[in-house]
Amino acid sequence: MKSDLRWPASADTIVRIQSLRKRIAVERALQSPFWKRRMPKLDLDRIDDPDVWRKIPVLTKDALRELPPERFHDEFCIAPRSHVVEYWRSGGATGRPLFYPRSAEDMEWNLIAFERAWAMVGATAADCAHVSFPLGVHPVAHLYARAAINLGIGTVWCGAGSNTPSETQLELIEHLKPAIWIGMASYGLHLANLAEARGIDLRKSSVKKLVVAAEPLSPVKRSKLERAWDAEVFDHFGMTEAAIVSGEGLGHQGMHAFTDLWHLEVLDERGEPVPDGEVGSLVLTALWSNSMTPFLRWSSGDLVSLSPSKAGERPWSVFPVMTHARRTVGFFKVRGVNINHADLEDTMFREPEVVDFRAEVYNGPDGNDVLHLHVEMRNPKGEALKDTIKRTFQVTPEVTLLERGAIARDFEANIKAPRFVDKRG
């Protein structure tokens, strides 16, 4: 089965697409009452001028949450409800969720992005893929699965543990022998931990490639996944306001950003572009999938860097390379010390005896902040772990050792792992 992935022929092709589609994106946004109120007067003939483009205000999720849910379509969207073919739930773990309508035209382009993601990891009709992203209004699982079907790839639509129990998923991997597993990295680690506790060696399974998305993947977490599954890991990055935005392909040259589908800006705190390779806040404009929801200069809440494309013969080599640093939110401040969630996770997963953990901060009886780590370990060494955390972050944690599988039971009921919880008032 063939699909038209519409790879751009060259960097010059991308420049031409950007120039044409940025103007169309602005013209479509101006059909939205929401944007009409926000948009300054622009010379559309000069929209490629960075000074003109940056007059467009950056769009945030908080700004959209100010719209009453019952008014969201009429205020923000630019096509009638009769054109809606499905709704997508916005990701994230904080704030009121948003639900975005999608038109058939939008879906054509969004599925192309997901089909590219499969092509980049070398998936073919000879493969079967086990899908462990959560199934529901959040779109990532069914989009990967539908795109796979378009390419003739076999699919097992398990969803996360709340859709299909993790024990059953391990049985299906054993019986159906998929070559590819896709899901969040945290759930991949959970399945590996559960398999170990059940005496199953996933390193001997049929799965040889892992495709992960929906949360940042640090080198430490990647290494832990590779060891647990003895499989090649591919990192993909996307968002509900777009689709797959960038993906790692064969050769592992980084995540290639589909800049023919999305106009990407990386900005500093003043809203100015940062130099190539430096970290800043990601701002995205949909160039094609904007016939319903005009996501123009959307601030995704991610810190990334973009570097020029790397030479190569593969069709995605023309795209720049994105590095996902972290979310702009994601740290505890404990007794005056900033503890970045990603740094804490890396420190924990570097410890070979740590199976899984959850971190909480609460107000202690004396009024001081307390960092409380709930940890599953192969060989309990709570005091040694305390020393490691104190040495790394200058904060002495409380450590509670849990029975194996305790964190997993909480994990399975959630779309995104509740690994970090701030319980302070």
Contacts in CASP RR format, 6 or more apart in sequence:
PFRMAT RR
TARGET T0000
AUTHOR 0000-0000-0000
METHOD contacts of the structure
MODEL  1
MKSDLRWPASADTIVRIQSLRKRIAVERALQSPFWKRRMPKLDLDRIDDP
DVWRKIPVLTKDALRELPPERFHDEFCIAPRSHVVEYWRSGGATGRPLFY
PRSAEDMEWNLIAFERAWAMVGATAADCAHVSFPLGVHPVAHLYARAAIN
LGIGTVWCGAGSNTPSETQLELIEHLKPAIWIGMASYGLHLANLAEARGI
DLRKSSVKKLVVAAEPLSPVKRSKLERAWDAEVFDHFGMTEAAIVSGEGL
GHQGMHAFTDLWHLEVLDERGEPVPDGEVGSLVLTALWSNSMTPFLRWSS
GDLVSLSPSKAGERPWSVFPVMTHARRTVGFFKVRGVNINHADLEDTMFR
EPEVVDFRAEVYNGPDGNDVLHLHVEMRNPKGEALKDTIKRTFQVTPEVT
LLERGAIARDFEANIKAPRFVDKRG
1 125 0 8 1.000
1 150 0 8 1.000
1 151 0 8 1.000
1 152 0 8 1.000
3 112 0 8 1.000
3 115 0 8 1.000
3 150 0 8 1.000
3 151 0 8 1.000
4 112 0 8 1.000
5 112 0 8 1.000
5 115 0 8 1.000
5 116 0 8 1.000
5 119 0 8 1.000
5 315 0 8 1.000
6 112 0 8 1.000
6 260 0 8 1.000
7 116 0 8 1.000
7 315 0 8 1.000
7 316 0 8 1.000
7 318 0 8 1.000
8 14 0 8 1.000
8 17 0 8 1.000
8 260 0 8 1.000
8 318 0 8 1.000
9 318 0 8 1.000
10 318 0 8 1.000
11 309 0 8 1.000
11 318 0 8 1.000
13 260 0 8 1.000
13 318 0 8 1.000
14 259 0 8 1.000
14 260 0 8 1.000
14 318 0 8 1.000
14 319 0 8 1.000
17 260 0 8 1.000
17 287 0 8 1.000
18 259 0 8 1.000
18 260 0 8 1.000
18 263 0 8 1.000
18 287 0 8 1.000
19 48 0 8 1.000
21 263 0 8 1.000
21 287 0 8 1.000
21 288 0 8 1.000
22 47 0 8 1.000
22 48 0 8 1.000
22 53 0 8 1.000
22 263 0 8 1.000
22 285 0 8 1.000
22 287 0 8 1.000
23 44 0 8 1.000
23 47 0 8 1.000
24 287 0 8 1.000
24 290 0 8 1.000
25 263 0 8 1.000
25 285 0 8 1.000
25 286 0 8 1.000
25 287 0 8 1.000
25 290 0 8 1.000
25 294 0 8 1.000
25 296 0 8 1.000
26 42 0 8 1.000
26 44 0 8 1.000
26 47 0 8 1.000
26 56 0 8 1.000
26 296 0 8 1.000
27 44 0 8 1.000
28 78 0 8 1.000
28 290 0 8 1.000
28 291 0 8 1.000
28 294 0 8 1.000
29 35 0 8 1.000
29 39 0 8 1.000
29 78 0 8 1.000
29 290 0 8 1.000
29 294 0 8 1.000
29 296 0 8 1.000
30 36 0 8 1.000
30 39 0 8 1.000
31 78 0 8 1.000
31 294 0 8 1.000
32 75 0 8 1.000
32 76 0 8 1.000
32 77 0 8 1.000
32 78 0 8 1.000
32 294 0 8 1.000
33 74 0 8 1.000
33 75 0 8 1.000
33 76 0 8 1.000
34 67 0 8 1.000
34 75 0 8 1.000
34 76 0 8 1.000
35 294 0 8 1.000
35 296 0 8 1.000
38 57 0 8 1.000
39 56 0 8 1.000
39 57 0 8 1.000
40 55 0 8 1.000
40 56 0 8 1.000
40 57 0 8 1.000
42 52 0 8 1.000
42 55 0 8 1.000
42 56 0 8 1.000
43 52 0 8 1.000
46 52 0 8 1.000
47 53 0 8 1.000
50 273 0 8 1.000
54 271 0 8 1.000
56 296 0 8 1.000
56 297 0 8 1.000
57 297 0 8 1.000
58 267 0 8 1.000
58 271 0 8 1.000
58 283 0 8 1.000
58 297 0 8 1.000
58 298 0 8 1.000
58 299 0 8 1.000
59 295 0 8 1.000
59 296 0 8 1.000
59 297 0 8 1.000
59 298 0 8 1.000
59 299 0 8 1.000
60 299 0 8 1.000
61 90 0 8 1.000
61 98 0 8 1.000
61 299 0 8 1.000
64 72 0 8 1.000
64 76 0 8 1.000
64 98 0 8 1.000
65 95 0 8 1.000
65 96 0 8 1.000
65 98 0 8 1.000
67 75 0 8 1.000
67 76 0 8 1.000
69 96 0 8 1.000
69 99 0 8 1.000
72 98 0 8 1.000
72 99 0 8 1.000
73 81 0 8 1.000
73 101 0 8 1.000
76 293 0 8 1.000
76 294 0 8 1.000
77 101 0 8 1.000
77 292 0 8 1.000
77 293 0 8 1.000
78 291 0 8 1.000
78 292 0 8 1.000
78 293 0 8 1.000
78 294 0 8 1.000
79 103 0 8 1.000
79 291 0 8 1.000
79 292 0 8 1.000
81 101 0 8 1.000
83 103 0 8 1.000
83 104 0 8 1.000
83 291 0 8 1.000
83 292 0 8 1.000
84 101 0 8 1.000
84 102 0 8 1.000
84 103 0 8 1.000
84 292 0 8 1.000
85 102 0 8 1.000
85 103 0 8 1.000
85 104 0 8 1.000
85 107 0 8 1.000
86 101 0 8 1.000
86 102 0 8 1.000
86 107 0 8 1.000
86 139 0 8 1.000
87 99 0 8 1.000
87 100 0 8 1.000
87 101 0 8 1.000
87 102 0 8 1.000
87 137 0 8 1.000
88 99 0 8 1.000
88 100 0 8 1.000
88 102 0 8 1.000
88 137 0 8 1.000
88 138 0 8 1.000
88 139 0 8 1.000
88 240 0 8 1.000
89 97 0 8 1.000
89 98 0 8 1.000
89 99 0 8 1.000
89 136 0 8 1.000
89 137 0 8 1.000
89 138 0 8 1.000
89 139 0 8 1.000
89 240 0 8 1.000
90 97 0 8 1.000
90 98 0 8 1.000
90 99 0 8 1.000
90 100 0 8 1.000
90 240 0 8 1.000
90 241 0 8 1.000
91 97 0 8 1.000
91 138 0 8 1.000
91 239 0 8 1.000
91 240 0 8 1.000
91 415 0 8 1.000
91 416 0 8 1.000
92 416 0 8 1.000
93 416 0 8 1.000
93 418 0 8 1.000
94 329 0 8 1.000
99 137 0 8 1.000
100 240 0 8 1.000
100 241 0 8 1.000
100 292 0 8 1.000
100 293 0 8 1.000
101 292 0 8 1.000
101 293 0 8 1.000
102 110 0 8 1.000
102 289 0 8 1.000
102 292 0 8 1.000
102 293 0 8 1.000
103 291 0 8 1.000
103 292 0 8 1.000
105 289 0 8 1.000
105 291 0 8 1.000
105 292 0 8 1.000
106 289 0 8 1.000
106 290 0 8 1.000
106 291 0 8 1.000
106 292 0 8 1.000
106 293 0 8 1.000
107 289 0 8 1.000
109 243 0 8 1.000
109 261 0 8 1.000
109 288 0 8 1.000
109 289 0 8 1.000
110 143 0 8 1.000
110 242 0 8 1.000
110 243 0 8 1.000
110 289 0 8 1.000
111 143 0 8 1.000
111 146 0 8 1.000
111 147 0 8 1.000
111 150 0 8 1.000
111 243 0 8 1.000
112 261 0 8 1.000
113 242 0 8 1.000
113 243 0 8 1.000
113 244 0 8 1.000
113 245 0 8 1.000
113 258 0 8 1.000
113 261 0 8 1.000
114 143 0 8 1.000
114 144 0 8 1.000
114 146 0 8 1.000
114 147 0 8 1.000
114 243 0 8 1.000
114 244 0 8 1.000
115 147 0 8 1.000
115 150 0 8 1.000
115 151 0 8 1.000
116 244 0 8 1.000
116 258 0 8 1.000
116 316 0 8 1.000
117 144 0 8 1.000
117 147 0 8 1.000
117 211 0 8 1.000
117 236 0 8 1.000
117 244 0 8 1.000
117 247 0 8 1.000
118 144 0 8 1.000
118 147 0 8 1.000
118 148 0 8 1.000
118 151 0 8 1.000
118 153 0 8 1.000
119 151 0 8 1.000
120 234 0 8 1.000
120 247 0 8 1.000
120 248 0 8 1.000
120 249 0 8 1.000
120 250 0 8 1.000
120 256 0 8 1.000
120 314 0 8 1.000
120 316 0 8 1.000
121 180 0 8 1.000
121 209 0 8 1.000
121 211 0 8 1.000
121 234 0 8 1.000
121 248 0 8 1.000
121 249 0 8 1.000
121 250 0 8 1.000
122 249 0 8 1.000
122 250 0 8 1.000
123 129 0 8 1.000
123 148 0 8 1.000
123 151 0 8 1.000
123 153 0 8 1.000
123 180 0 8 1.000
123 209 0 8 1.000
124 151 0 8 1.000
124 153 0 8 1.000
125 151 0 8 1.000
125 152 0 8 1.000
125 153 0 8 1.000
125 154 0 8 1.000
126 179 0 8 1.000
127 153 0 8 1.000
127 154 0 8 1.000
127 178 0 8 1.000
127 179 0 8 1.000
127 180 0 8 1.000
128 153 0 8 1.000
128 154 0 8 1.000
128 155 0 8 1.000
128 156 0 8 1.000
128 176 0 8 1.000
128 177 0 8 1.000
128 178 0 8 1.000
128 179 0 8 1.000
128 180 0 8 1.000
129 144 0 8 1.000
129 145 0 8 1.000
129 148 0 8 1.000
129 153 0 8 1.000
129 154 0 8 1.000
129 155 0 8 1.000
129 156 0 8 1.000
129 178 0 8 1.000
129 179 0 8 1.000
129 180 0 8 1.000
129 181 0 8 1.000
129 182 0 8 1.000
130 156 0 8 1.000
130 158 0 8 1.000
130 169 0 8 1.000
130 172 0 8 1.000
130 173 0 8 1.000
130 176 0 8 1.000
130 178 0 8 1.000
130 180 0 8 1.000
130 181 0 8 1.000
130 182 0 8 1.000
130 207 0 8 1.000
131 141 0 8 1.000
131 144 0 8 1.000
131 145 0 8 1.000
131 148 0 8 1.000
131 155 0 8 1.000
131 156 0 8 1.000
131 157 0 8 1.000
131 158 0 8 1.000
131 159 0 8 1.000
131 182 0 8 1.000
131 183 0 8 1.000
132 141 0 8 1.000
132 158 0 8 1.000
132 159 0 8 1.000
132 160 0 8 1.000
132 161 0 8 1.000
132 169 0 8 1.000
132 181 0 8 1.000
132 182 0 8 1.000
132 183 0 8 1.000
132 184 0 8 1.000
132 187 0 8 1.000
132 188 0 8 1.000
132 191 0 8 1.000
133 140 0 8 1.000
133 141 0 8 1.000
133 144 0 8 1.000
133 159 0 8 1.000
133 160 0 8 1.000
133 182 0 8 1.000
133 183 0 8 1.000
133 184 0 8 1.000
133 213 0 8 1.000
133 214 0 8 1.000
134 140 0 8 1.000
134 141 0 8 1.000
134 159 0 8 1.000
134 160 0 8 1.000
134 162 0 8 1.000
134 163 0 8 1.000
134 415 0 8 1.000
135 141 0 8 1.000
135 142 0 8 1.000
135 157 0 8 1.000
135 158 0 8 1.000
135 159 0 8 1.000
135 160 0 8 1.000
135 163 0 8 1.000
136 142 0 8 1.000
138 240 0 8 1.000
138 415 0 8 1.000
139 240 0 8 1.000
140 213 0 8 1.000
140 214 0 8 1.000
141 157 0 8 1.000
141 159 0 8 1.000
141 160 0 8 1.000
142 157 0 8 1.000
143 243 0 8 1.000
144 182 0 8 1.000
144 211 0 8 1.000
145 155 0 8 1.000
145 157 0 8 1.000
148 154 0 8 1.000
148 155 0 8 1.000
149 155 0 8 1.000
156 172 0 8 1.000
156 176 0 8 1.000
156 178 0 8 1.000
158 164 0 8 1.000
158 168 0 8 1.000
158 169 0 8 1.000
158 172 0 8 1.000
160 183 0 8 1.000
160 184 0 8 1.000
160 187 0 8 1.000
160 412 0 8 1.000
160 415 0 8 1.000
161 169 0 8 1.000
161 187 0 8 1.000
161 412 0 8 1.000
162 412 0 8 1.000
162 413 0 8 1.000
162 414 0 8 1.000
164 172 0 8 1.000
165 412 0 8 1.000
166 190 0 8 1.000
166 191 0 8 1.000
166 194 0 8 1.000
166 408 0 8 1.000
166 412 0 8 1.000
167 194 0 8 1.000
167 198 0 8 1.000
169 191 0 8 1.000
170 191 0 8 1.000
170 194 0 8 1.000
170 195 0 8 1.000
170 198 0 8 1.000
170 200 0 8 1.000
173 181 0 8 1.000
173 202 0 8 1.000
173 205 0 8 1.000
173 206 0 8 1.000
173 207 0 8 1.000
174 200 0 8 1.000
174 205 0 8 1.000
177 205 0 8 1.000
177 206 0 8 1.000
178 206 0 8 1.000
178 207 0 8 1.000
179 206 0 8 1.000
179 207 0 8 1.000
179 208 0 8 1.000
179 209 0 8 1.000
180 207 0 8 1.000
180 208 0 8 1.000
180 209 0 8 1.000
180 210 0 8 1.000
180 211 0 8 1.000
181 188 0 8 1.000
181 207 0 8 1.000
181 209 0 8 1.000
181 210 0 8 1.000
181 211 0 8 1.000
181 229 0 8 1.000
181 231 0 8 1.000
182 210 0 8 1.000
182 211 0 8 1.000
182 212 0 8 1.000
182 213 0 8 1.000
183 210 0 8 1.000
183 211 0 8 1.000
183 212 0 8 1.000
183 213 0 8 1.000
183 214 0 8 1.000
184 212 0 8 1.000
184 213 0 8 1.000
184 214 0 8 1.000
184 215 0 8 1.000
184 416 0 8 1.000
184 417 0 8 1.000
185 212 0 8 1.000
185 215 0 8 1.000
185 217 0 8 1.000
185 221 0 8 1.000
185 222 0 8 1.000
185 225 0 8 1.000
186 215 0 8 1.000
186 411 0 8 1.000
186 417 0 8 1.000
186 419 0 8 1.000
187 411 0 8 1.000
187 417 0 8 1.000
188 210 0 8 1.000
188 212 0 8 1.000
188 225 0 8 1.000
188 228 0 8 1.000
188 229 0 8 1.000
189 221 0 8 1.000
189 224 0 8 1.000
189 225 0 8 1.000
189 228 0 8 1.000
189 356 0 8 1.000
190 356 0 8 1.000
190 408 0 8 1.000
190 411 0 8 1.000
190 412 0 8 1.000
191 202 0 8 1.000
192 202 0 8 1.000
192 225 0 8 1.000
192 228 0 8 1.000
192 229 0 8 1.000
193 228 0 8 1.000
193 355 0 8 1.000
193 356 0 8 1.000
193 376 0 8 1.000
193 404 0 8 1.000
193 405 0 8 1.000
193 408 0 8 1.000
194 405 0 8 1.000
194 408 0 8 1.000
195 201 0 8 1.000
195 202 0 8 1.000
196 228 0 8 1.000
196 355 0 8 1.000
197 404 0 8 1.000
197 405 0 8 1.000
202 228 0 8 1.000
202 229 0 8 1.000
202 230 0 8 1.000
203 228 0 8 1.000
203 229 0 8 1.000
203 230 0 8 1.000
204 230 0 8 1.000
205 229 0 8 1.000
207 229 0 8 1.000
207 231 0 8 1.000
208 231 0 8 1.000
208 232 0 8 1.000
209 231 0 8 1.000
209 232 0 8 1.000
209 233 0 8 1.000
209 234 0 8 1.000
210 225 0 8 1.000
210 229 0 8 1.000
210 231 0 8 1.000
210 232 0 8 1.000
210 233 0 8 1.000
210 234 0 8 1.000
211 234 0 8 1.000
211 236 0 8 1.000
212 225 0 8 1.000
212 233 0 8 1.000
212 234 0 8 1.000
212 235 0 8 1.000
212 236 0 8 1.000
213 235 0 8 1.000
213 236 0 8 1.000
213 237 0 8 1.000
213 238 0 8 1.000
213 244 0 8 1.000
214 238 0 8 1.000
214 416 0 8 1.000
215 416 0 8 1.000
215 417 0 8 1.000
216 324 0 8 1.000
216 325 0 8 1.000
216 326 0 8 1.000
216 327 0 8 1.000
216 342 0 8 1.000
217 233 0 8 1.000
217 235 0 8 1.000
217 324 0 8 1.000
218 342 0 8 1.000
218 345 0 8 1.000
218 346 0 8 1.000
219 346 0 8 1.000
220 345 0 8 1.000
220 346 0 8 1.000
220 349 0 8 1.000
220 350 0 8 1.000
221 345 0 8 1.000
221 346 0 8 1.000
221 349 0 8 1.000
222 233 0 8 1.000
222 235 0 8 1.000
224 349 0 8 1.000
225 231 0 8 1.000
225 233 0 8 1.000
226 232 0 8 1.000
226 233 0 8 1.000
234 247 0 8 1.000
234 248 0 8 1.000
234 249 0 8 1.000
234 252 0 8 1.000
235 247 0 8 1.000
235 248 0 8 1.000
235 254 0 8 1.000
235 255 0 8 1.000
235 324 0 8 1.000
236 244 0 8 1.000
236 246 0 8 1.000
236 247 0 8 1.000
236 248 0 8 1.000
236 255 0 8 1.000
237 244 0 8 1.000
237 245 0 8 1.000
237 246 0 8 1.000
237 247 0 8 1.000
237 255 0 8 1.000
237 302 0 8 1.000
237 322 0 8 1.000
237 324 0 8 1.000
238 244 0 8 1.000
238 245 0 8 1.000
238 246 0 8 1.000
239 245 0 8 1.000
239 284 0 8 1.000
239 300 0 8 1.000
239 302 0 8 1.000
241 284 0 8 1.000
241 286 0 8 1.000
241 293 0 8 1.000
241 295 0 8 1.000
241 298 0 8 1.000
241 300 0 8 1.000
242 261 0 8 1.000
242 262 0 8 1.000
242 284 0 8 1.000
242 286 0 8 1.000
242 289 0 8 1.000
242 295 0 8 1.000
242 298 0 8 1.000
243 261 0 8 1.000
243 289 0 8 1.000
244 258 0 8 1.000
245 257 0 8 1.000
245 258 0 8 1.000
245 261 0 8 1.000
245 262 0 8 1.000
245 264 0 8 1.000
245 284 0 8 1.000
245 322 0 8 1.000
246 255 0 8 1.000
246 256 0 8 1.000
246 257 0 8 1.000
246 258 0 8 1.000
246 319 0 8 1.000
246 322 0 8 1.000
247 254 0 8 1.000
247 255 0 8 1.000
247 256 0 8 1.000
247 257 0 8 1.000
247 316 0 8 1.000
247 322 0 8 1.000
248 254 0 8 1.000
248 255 0 8 1.000
248 256 0 8 1.000
249 256 0 8 1.000
249 314 0 8 1.000
249 316 0 8 1.000
250 314 0 8 1.000
253 310 0 8 1.000
253 317 0 8 1.000
253 321 0 8 1.000
254 321 0 8 1.000
254 322 0 8 1.000
254 323 0 8 1.000
255 321 0 8 1.000
255 322 0 8 1.000
255 323 0 8 1.000
255 324 0 8 1.000
256 309 0 8 1.000
256 316 0 8 1.000
256 317 0 8 1.000
256 319 0 8 1.000
256 320 0 8 1.000
256 321 0 8 1.000
256 322 0 8 1.000
257 264 0 8 1.000
257 306 0 8 1.000
257 319 0 8 1.000
257 320 0 8 1.000
257 321 0 8 1.000
257 322 0 8 1.000
258 319 0 8 1.000
259 319 0 8 1.000
259 320 0 8 1.000
260 287 0 8 1.000
260 319 0 8 1.000
261 286 0 8 1.000
261 287 0 8 1.000
261 288 0 8 1.000
261 289 0 8 1.000
262 284 0 8 1.000
262 285 0 8 1.000
262 286 0 8 1.000
262 287 0 8 1.000
263 284 0 8 1.000
263 285 0 8 1.000
263 287 0 8 1.000
264 282 0 8 1.000
264 283 0 8 1.000
264 284 0 8 1.000
264 306 0 8 1.000
264 322 0 8 1.000
265 273 0 8 1.000
265 282 0 8 1.000
265 283 0 8 1.000
265 284 0 8 1.000
265 297 0 8 1.000
266 273 0 8 1.000
266 274 0 8 1.000
266 278 0 8 1.000
266 279 0 8 1.000
266 280 0 8 1.000
266 281 0 8 1.000
266 282 0 8 1.000
266 283 0 8 1.000
266 304 0 8 1.000
266 305 0 8 1.000
266 306 0 8 1.000
267 273 0 8 1.000
267 274 0 8 1.000
267 280 0 8 1.000
267 281 0 8 1.000
267 283 0 8 1.000
268 274 0 8 1.000
268 280 0 8 1.000
268 281 0 8 1.000
269 281 0 8 1.000
271 281 0 8 1.000
274 280 0 8 1.000
274 305 0 8 1.000
276 305 0 8 1.000
276 306 0 8 1.000
276 307 0 8 1.000
276 308 0 8 1.000
277 305 0 8 1.000
277 306 0 8 1.000
277 307 0 8 1.000
277 323 0 8 1.000
278 305 0 8 1.000
279 303 0 8 1.000
279 304 0 8 1.000
279 305 0 8 1.000
279 323 0 8 1.000
279 325 0 8 1.000
280 303 0 8 1.000
280 304 0 8 1.000
280 305 0 8 1.000
280 325 0 8 1.000
281 299 0 8 1.000
281 301 0 8 1.000
281 302 0 8 1.000
281 303 0 8 1.000
281 328 0 8 1.000
282 299 0 8 1.000
282 300 0 8 1.000
282 301 0 8 1.000
282 302 0 8 1.000
282 303 0 8 1.000
282 304 0 8 1.000
283 297 0 8 1.000
283 298 0 8 1.000
283 299 0 8 1.000
283 300 0 8 1.000
284 295 0 8 1.000
284 297 0 8 1.000
284 298 0 8 1.000
284 300 0 8 1.000
285 295 0 8 1.000
285 296 0 8 1.000
285 297 0 8 1.000
285 298 0 8 1.000
286 293 0 8 1.000
286 294 0 8 1.000
286 295 0 8 1.000
286 296 0 8 1.000
286 298 0 8 1.000
290 296 0 8 1.000
301 327 0 8 1.000
301 328 0 8 1.000
301 329 0 8 1.000
302 324 0 8 1.000
302 325 0 8 1.000
302 326 0 8 1.000
302 327 0 8 1.000
302 328 0 8 1.000
303 324 0 8 1.000
303 325 0 8 1.000
303 326 0 8 1.000
303 327 0 8 1.000
303 328 0 8 1.000
304 322 0 8 1.000
304 323 0 8 1.000
304 324 0 8 1.000
304 325 0 8 1.000
305 322 0 8 1.000
305 323 0 8 1.000
305 325 0 8 1.000
306 320 0 8 1.000
306 321 0 8 1.000
306 322 0 8 1.000
307 320 0 8 1.000
307 321 0 8 1.000
307 323 0 8 1.000
308 320 0 8 1.000
308 321 0 8 1.000
309 317 0 8 1.000
309 318 0 8 1.000
309 319 0 8 1.000
309 320 0 8 1.000
309 321 0 8 1.000
310 317 0 8 1.000
310 321 0 8 1.000
311 317 0 8 1.000
326 340 0 8 1.000
326 341 0 8 1.000
326 342 0 8 1.000
330 340 0 8 1.000
330 341 0 8 1.000
330 342 0 8 1.000
330 420 0 8 1.000
331 338 0 8 1.000
331 339 0 8 1.000
331 340 0 8 1.000
331 341 0 8 1.000
332 338 0 8 1.000
332 339 0 8 1.000
332 341 0 8 1.000
332 344 0 8 1.000
332 359 0 8 1.000
332 361 0 8 1.000
332 371 0 8 1.000
332 420 0 8 1.000
332 422 0 8 1.000
333 339 0 8 1.000
333 369 0 8 1.000
334 361 0 8 1.000
334 369 0 8 1.000
334 370 0 8 1.000
334 371 0 8 1.000
334 393 0 8 1.000
334 395 0 8 1.000
335 368 0 8 1.000
335 369 0 8 1.000
335 395 0 8 1.000
336 369 0 8 1.000
337 393 0 8 1.000
337 394 0 8 1.000
337 395 0 8 1.000
339 371 0 8 1.000
339 393 0 8 1.000
339 395 0 8 1.000
341 359 0 8 1.000
341 419 0 8 1.000
341 420 0 8 1.000
343 392 0 8 1.000
343 393 0 8 1.000
344 359 0 8 1.000
344 393 0 8 1.000
344 420 0 8 1.000
345 419 0 8 1.000
347 388 0 8 1.000
347 389 0 8 1.000
347 392 0 8 1.000
347 393 0 8 1.000
348 354 0 8 1.000
348 357 0 8 1.000
348 373 0 8 1.000
348 375 0 8 1.000
351 385 0 8 1.000
351 388 0 8 1.000
352 378 0 8 1.000
353 377 0 8 1.000
353 378 0 8 1.000
353 379 0 8 1.000
353 381 0 8 1.000
354 375 0 8 1.000
354 376 0 8 1.000
354 377 0 8 1.000
354 385 0 8 1.000
355 376 0 8 1.000
355 377 0 8 1.000
355 378 0 8 1.000
355 404 0 8 1.000
356 375 0 8 1.000
356 376 0 8 1.000
356 405 0 8 1.000
356 407 0 8 1.000
356 408 0 8 1.000
357 373 0 8 1.000
357 374 0 8 1.000
357 375 0 8 1.000
357 376 0 8 1.000
357 407 0 8 1.000
357 419 0 8 1.000
358 373 0 8 1.000
358 374 0 8 1.000
358 407 0 8 1.000
358 410 0 8 1.000
358 418 0 8 1.000
358 419 0 8 1.000
358 420 0 8 1.000
358 421 0 8 1.000
359 371 0 8 1.000
359 372 0 8 1.000
359 373 0 8 1.000
359 374 0 8 1.000
359 419 0 8 1.000
359 420 0 8 1.000
359 421 0 8 1.000
360 371 0 8 1.000
360 372 0 8 1.000
360 373 0 8 1.000
360 374 0 8 1.000
360 420 0 8 1.000
360 421 0 8 1.000
360 422 0 8 1.000
360 423 0 8 1.000
361 369 0 8 1.000
361 370 0 8 1.000
361 371 0 8 1.000
361 372 0 8 1.000
361 421 0 8 1.000
361 422 0 8 1.000
361 423 0 8 1.000
361 424 0 8 1.000
362 369 0 8 1.000
362 370 0 8 1.000
362 372 0 8 1.000
362 423 0 8 1.000
362 424 0 8 1.000
363 369 0 8 1.000
363 370 0 8 1.000
363 423 0 8 1.000
363 424 0 8 1.000
363 425 0 8 1.000
364 370 0 8 1.000
369 424 0 8 1.000
370 397 0 8 1.000
370 398 0 8 1.000
371 389 0 8 1.000
371 395 0 8 1.000
371 397 0 8 1.000
371 398 0 8 1.000
372 397 0 8 1.000
372 398 0 8 1.000
372 399 0 8 1.000
372 400 0 8 1.000
373 385 0 8 1.000
373 389 0 8 1.000
373 397 0 8 1.000
373 398 0 8 1.000
373 399 0 8 1.000
373 400 0 8 1.000
374 400 0 8 1.000
374 402 0 8 1.000
374 406 0 8 1.000
374 407 0 8 1.000
375 382 0 8 1.000
375 385 0 8 1.000
375 399 0 8 1.000
375 400 0 8 1.000
375 401 0 8 1.000
375 402 0 8 1.000
376 401 0 8 1.000
376 402 0 8 1.000
376 403 0 8 1.000
376 404 0 8 1.000
376 405 0 8 1.000
376 406 0 8 1.000
376 407 0 8 1.000
377 385 0 8 1.000
377 401 0 8 1.000
380 401 0 8 1.000
382 399 0 8 1.000
382 401 0 8 1.000
385 399 0 8 1.000
386 396 0 8 1.000
386 397 0 8 1.000
386 399 0 8 1.000
389 395 0 8 1.000
389 396 0 8 1.000
389 397 0 8 1.000
390 396 0 8 1.000
390 397 0 8 1.000
410 418 0 8 1.000
411 417 0 8 1.000
411 418 0 8 1.000
END
